[in-house]
Amino acid sequence: MNHKTMMLMFSLFLLLAGCSSNEKDDSASESQDEKAESKMDASISGNKVQEEAAEKEGMTDERKVIHQAQLELKVKNLEKAQMKIENKVAEYGGYVVESNVYREDEELVEGTITVRVPEAHFQDFLTDSEGEASEVVGRNVTGQDVTEQYVDLKARLKSKRAVEERLLAFMKDAEKTEDLLKISADLAVVQEEIEQLTGQIKYLENQTSYSTVTITLSQDRIVVPGIDNKELNTWERTKKQLATSANLLLKAGSGIIVFIIGNLPILIILGGAGAVVHWVIKRRGKR
């Protein structure tokens, strides 16, 4: 083998080695990108498994129960009873939702008051309200246990917050625009779910922390008619009756006078005939 042939083979060897090195570098770069993307996707998709595990956490020791009550009470004085109930609500740290008073007629007054009192004073408030009544007509108390629902929401919220933290970390490390856009879209969805879960949890906490009580009050009023001096008019009525009596007497006297004068010829004839008959009878008697 001559010198030229050896130089040609050496050059070819170097060229092949360079190409192989470039291919390895490109392949390694693509491999790293694929690994980073697959790692991000695996972390994002892995939140489902973590969410399911979080949902299976132990139940809370405190029961979450939504209490509601309806009372129907008869009272002697509706305004006083309503005022005492509202004062008791404020004393227990509750608040009045709605209060109405209306009259169906002069003898019946009714009112409705809806309040919310802390759960810790629920039974005490019912007892105090019934104490203001002369008669308890109706009482209805209900309770809805939402403990499992509350625990489930808390677990899901915890899981979603963990996913949010991971996505924020990925966003800081993202170099490609397409990765950043994908992470931003996933983050928006997760944050919306967090807001919804937070709202549901706050609603359940409010409903279980305060109990709702609706009280219907009724008062039977005995209407006593008063003395209306305007309708008596004693003196006016006396004068009227006196005038009526005088008019009757005058009418009677006028009628007699009219009868006598109008029938005077007949009366004279009848009187004369009667006098003759009386004289004849008297004379026969003497005989």
VENFENKA-V500299 format. One record per residue. N is the residue number from 1. SS is DSSP state (A for helix, B for strand, O for the rest). OMEGA is omega in degrees with one decimal (* if undefined). D_LAST is the distance of its C-alpha to the last C-alpha in whole Angstrom. Layout:
{{N & SS & OMEGA & D_LAST} {N & SS & OMEGA & D_LAST}}
//
This chain:
{{1 & O & -178.3 & 221} {2 & O & -175.4 & 222} {3 & A & -178.8 & 220} {4 & A & -179.5 & 218} {5 & A & 179.3 & 217} {6 & A & 178.6 & 216} {7 & A & 179.2 & 214} {8 & A & -179.6 & 212} {9 & A & 179.8 & 211} {10 & A & 178.6 & 210} {11 & A & 178.9 & 208} {12 & A & 179.0 & 206} {13 & A & 178.6 & 205} {14 & A & 179.5 & 204} {15 & A & 178.9 & 202} {16 & A & 179.5 & 200} {17 & A & 179.5 & 199} {18 & A & 179.1 & 198} {19 & A & -179.9 & 195} {20 & A & 179.7 & 194} {21 & A & 179.2 & 194} {22 & A & 179.5 & 191} {23 & A & 179.0 & 189} {24 & A & 179.6 & 189} {25 & A & 179.3 & 187} {26 & A & -179.8 & 185} {27 & A & 179.3 & 184} {28 & A & 179.7 & 183} {29 & A & 179.0 & 181} {30 & A & -179.5 & 179} {31 & A & 179.5 & 179} {32 & A & 178.3 & 178} {33 & A & -179.5 & 175} {34 & A & 179.2 & 174} {35 & A & -179.7 & 174} {36 & A & -179.1 & 172} {37 & A & 179.9 & 169} {38 & A & 178.0 & 169} {39 & A & 178.9 & 168} {40 & A & 179.5 & 165} {41 & A & 179.6 & 164} {42 & A & -179.9 & 164} {43 & A & -179.5 & 163} {44 & A & -179.1 & 160} {45 & A & -178.8 & 159} {46 & O & -179.6 & 160} {47 & A & 179.1 & 156} {48 & A & 179.2 & 154} {49 & A & 179.8 & 156} {50 & A & 178.6 & 156} {51 & A & 178.6 & 152} {52 & A & 178.9 & 151} {53 & A & 179.8 & 153} {54 & A & -179.8 & 151} {55 & A & -177.3 & 148} {56 & O & 178.4 & 149} {57 & O & -175.9 & 149} {58 & O & 179.0 & 147} {59 & O & 177.6 & 143} {60 & O & -179.7 & 142} {61 & O & -178.1 & 141} {62 & O & 178.6 & 137} {63 & O & 178.0 & 135} {64 & O & -175.9 & 133} {65 & B & 176.0 & 130} {66 & B & -178.6 & 127} {67 & B & 174.2 & 124} {68 & B & -179.0 & 120} {69 & B & 174.1 & 117} {70 & B & 178.6 & 113} {71 & B & 174.5 & 110} {72 & B & -171.3 & 107} {73 & B & 168.9 & 105} {74 & B & -176.2 & 101} {75 & O & 178.9 & 101} {76 & O & 178.8 & 99} {77 & O & -173.1 & 100} {78 & A & -176.7 & 102} {79 & A & 179.7 & 104} {80 & A & 179.4 & 105} {81 & A & -180.0 & 106} {82 & A & 179.2 & 108} {83 & A & 179.3 & 110} {84 & A & 178.9 & 111} {85 & A & 179.3 & 112} {86 & A & 176.9 & 114} {87 & A & 179.0 & 116} {88 & A & 176.8 & 117} {89 & A & 179.0 & 119} {90 & A & 179.5 & 120} {91 & A & -179.6 & 121} {92 & O & 179.3 & 123} {93 & O & 178.3 & 125} {94 & O & 179.9 & 123} {95 & B & -179.3 & 121} {96 & B & 178.4 & 118} {97 & B & -177.1 & 118} {98 & B & 179.5 & 115} {99 & B & -177.9 & 111} {100 & B & 174.0 & 108} {101 & B & 179.5 & 104} {102 & B & -177.3 & 101} {103 & B & 176.3 & 98} {104 & B & 175.6 & 96} {105 & B & -176.8 & 92} {106 & O & -174.7 & 91} {107 & O & -175.9 & 91} {108 & B & 176.6 & 94} {109 & B & -179.1 & 98} {110 & B & 179.0 & 101} {111 & B & 177.7 & 105} {112 & B & 179.0 & 108} {113 & B & 178.2 & 111} {114 & B & -175.8 & 115} {115 & B & 173.9 & 118} {116 & B & -177.9 & 121} {117 & B & 177.5 & 122} {118 & B & -177.9 & 126} {119 & A & -178.0 & 127} {120 & A & -177.6 & 127} {121 & A & -174.9 & 124} {122 & A & -178.6 & 122} {123 & A & 178.7 & 120} {124 & A & -179.7 & 120} {125 & A & 177.3 & 118} {126 & A & 179.4 & 116} {127 & A & 179.9 & 115} {128 & A & -179.2 & 114} {129 & A & 178.2 & 112} {130 & A & 178.0 & 110} {131 & A & 178.6 & 109} {132 & O & -174.6 & 107} {133 & O & 170.8 & 105} {134 & O & 176.8 & 101} {135 & B & 175.7 & 102} {136 & B & -176.0 & 105} {137 & B & -178.2 & 104} {138 & B & 179.3 & 107} {139 & B & -179.3 & 111} {140 & B & -178.8 & 114} {141 & B & 179.1 & 117} {142 & B & 177.8 & 120} {143 & B & 179.5 & 124} {144 & B & -178.8 & 127} {145 & B & -179.1 & 131} {146 & O & -177.4 & 133} {147 & A & -177.9 & 136} {148 & A & 178.5 & 138} {149 & A & 179.9 & 137} {150 & A & 179.7 & 138} {151 & A & 179.5 & 142} {152 & A & 179.3 & 142} {153 & A & 179.0 & 142} {154 & A & -179.9 & 144} {155 & A & 179.2 & 147} {156 & A & 178.3 & 147} {157 & A & 178.4 & 147} {158 & A & 179.8 & 150} {159 & A & -179.6 & 152} {160 & A & 177.9 & 151} {161 & A & 177.2 & 152} {162 & A & 177.1 & 155} {163 & A & 178.7 & 156} {164 & A & 179.2 & 155} {165 & A & 179.5 & 158} {166 & A & -179.6 & 160} {167 & A & 177.5 & 160} {168 & A & 177.5 & 160} {169 & A & 178.2 & 163} {170 & A & -179.0 & 164} {171 & A & 178.8 & 163} {172 & A & -176.6 & 166} {173 & A & -176.6 & 169} {174 & O & 179.7 & 168} {175 & O & -179.2 & 171} {176 & O & -178.9 & 170} {177 & A & -178.6 & 167} {178 & A & 176.5 & 166} {179 & A & -179.8 & 166} {180 & A & 179.0 & 164} {181 & A & 180.0 & 161} {182 & A & 179.4 & 161} {183 & A & 179.5 & 160} {184 & A & 179.0 & 158} {185 & A & 178.5 & 156} {186 & A & -179.4 & 155} {187 & A & 179.0 & 155} {188 & A & 179.0 & 152} {189 & A & -178.8 & 150} {190 & A & -179.7 & 151} {191 & A & 175.6 & 149} {192 & A & 177.6 & 146} {193 & A & 178.3 & 146} {194 & A & 178.2 & 146} {195 & A & 179.6 & 143} {196 & A & 179.5 & 141} {197 & A & 179.0 & 142} {198 & A & 178.4 & 141} {199 & A & 178.9 & 138} {200 & A & 179.1 & 137} {201 & A & 179.0 & 138} {202 & A & 178.0 & 136} {203 & A & 179.6 & 133} {204 & A & 178.7 & 133} {205 & A & 178.5 & 134} {206 & A & -178.2 & 131} {207 & A & -179.5 & 128} {208 & A & 178.7 & 130} {209 & A & -179.4 & 130} {210 & B & 178.2 & 126} {211 & B & -178.4 & 123} {212 & B & -179.5 & 120} {213 & B & 176.4 & 117} {214 & B & -175.6 & 114} {215 & B & 174.6 & 110} {216 & B & -178.2 & 107} {217 & B & 176.6 & 104} {218 & B & -179.2 & 101} {219 & B & 175.9 & 98} {220 & B & -178.6 & 94} {221 & O & 175.3 & 92} {222 & O & -176.6 & 88} {223 & O & 178.2 & 87} {224 & O & -179.1 & 84} {225 & O & 179.1 & 82} {226 & O & 179.2 & 82} {227 & O & -179.0 & 79} {228 & O & -178.7 & 79} {229 & A & -179.1 & 77} {230 & A & -177.0 & 78} {231 & A & 179.8 & 75} {232 & A & 178.1 & 72} {233 & O & -174.5 & 72} {234 & A & -176.2 & 69} {235 & A & 179.8 & 68} {236 & A & 179.6 & 68} {237 & A & 178.1 & 66} {238 & A & 178.7 & 63} {239 & A & 179.6 & 63} {240 & A & 179.3 & 63} {241 & A & 177.6 & 60} {242 & A & 178.5 & 58} {243 & A & 179.2 & 58} {244 & A & 179.2 & 57} {245 & A & 179.9 & 54} {246 & A & 178.7 & 53} {247 & A & 177.9 & 54} {248 & A & 178.4 & 51} {249 & A & 179.6 & 48} {250 & A & 178.5 & 49} {251 & A & 179.6 & 49} {252 & A & 178.7 & 45} {253 & A & 178.9 & 44} {254 & A & -179.9 & 46} {255 & A & 180.0 & 44} {256 & A & -179.5 & 41} {257 & A & -179.9 & 41} {258 & A & -180.0 & 42} {259 & A & -177.2 & 40} {260 & A & -177.3 & 37} {261 & A & -178.2 & 39} {262 & A & -177.5 & 40} {263 & O & -176.7 & 36} {264 & A & 178.4 & 35} {265 & A & -179.4 & 33} {266 & A & -179.1 & 32} {267 & A & 179.9 & 30} {268 & A & -180.0 & 29} {269 & A & -180.0 & 27} {270 & A & 178.8 & 26} {271 & A & 179.8 & 25} {272 & A & -179.7 & 23} {273 & A & 179.7 & 22} {274 & A & -179.8 & 20} {275 & A & 179.4 & 19} {276 & A & -179.7 & 17} {277 & A & -178.7 & 16} {278 & A & -178.7 & 15} {279 & A & -179.8 & 13} {280 & A & -179.2 & 11} {281 & A & -178.8 & 10} {282 & A & -179.0 & 9} {283 & A & 178.4 & 7} {284 & A & 178.9 & 5} {285 & A & 179.1 & 5} {286 & A & 179.4 & 4} {287 & O & * & 0}}
//
